[in-house]
Amino acid sequence: MSEDSGVISLEGQPKHQPTEQTTRLVRGMSSMGFIQKDICTAIGVSIATLHKYYRKEIDEGWMHANL
């Protein structure tokens, strides 16, 4: 709550924007067998956000890890 206005902001965190760096990191960590919780911690997102923006990278990394 802002002390100036007395109004509570309901905006929350800014929308996540995937970058080339985070995309490579997710794919790499997934291919090395890191659990999703650890990947989330590394890039600073929730599980839901990880799934929303990086589902392809998780699946590809997992497939690569299991070859």
N, C-alpha and C positions, 0 to 999 in steps of 0.2 A: 504494500500500500504506500503510495506516495504521501509524504507528510505535507506537501504543499497543497494538494487538491483534495485529499481524503478519498480518492477514487481508487478502486482496486483494478489493476490491469488484467484482462483475461486473454491477452495475446499469446502468452507462453513463449517458447523458444522460437527463433527464426527457422524457417523451412530449411531442411538440409539440402545442400547442393553437392552432388557427387563431383569429384575431381578425378583427373587421370591418376593422381597419386593415391587417393583413397581406393579407387577401383583396382589398381595394381596390388595394393596392400591387402585388400579383402581376398582377391583371387590367390595371391601368394600364401597368405595365412591359411586359407581354406585348403589349398593343395598340400600344405605341410601338416594338416590334421588338427589345427587349432580349433577349439570349440567356439561356437558362435558368441558366447558371452565374452570371451577374450578378444575376439575380433571387434565386438561392440566397444569394449573398453579402449582398444587401440585407436579407433577412429572417433570415439565420443558420441555414439548414437545408441538408441534403444534397439532391442531385438526387432520390434515392429518396423522401425526405420531401416534396419539392416535388410530385412526381407523385402521391404517396399522398393528400395533402390538398388540392391545388390544380389537379388535372387539368382540371376544368370551367373555371376561371378562365383557365388557359393556353390552352385551346382557344377560348374565347370571345374572349379578347384577340387571339389570332392571327387569327381570322376577321375581327374588326373592323379589324385592321391591313391586311388584304388586300382591303378593299372598294374 
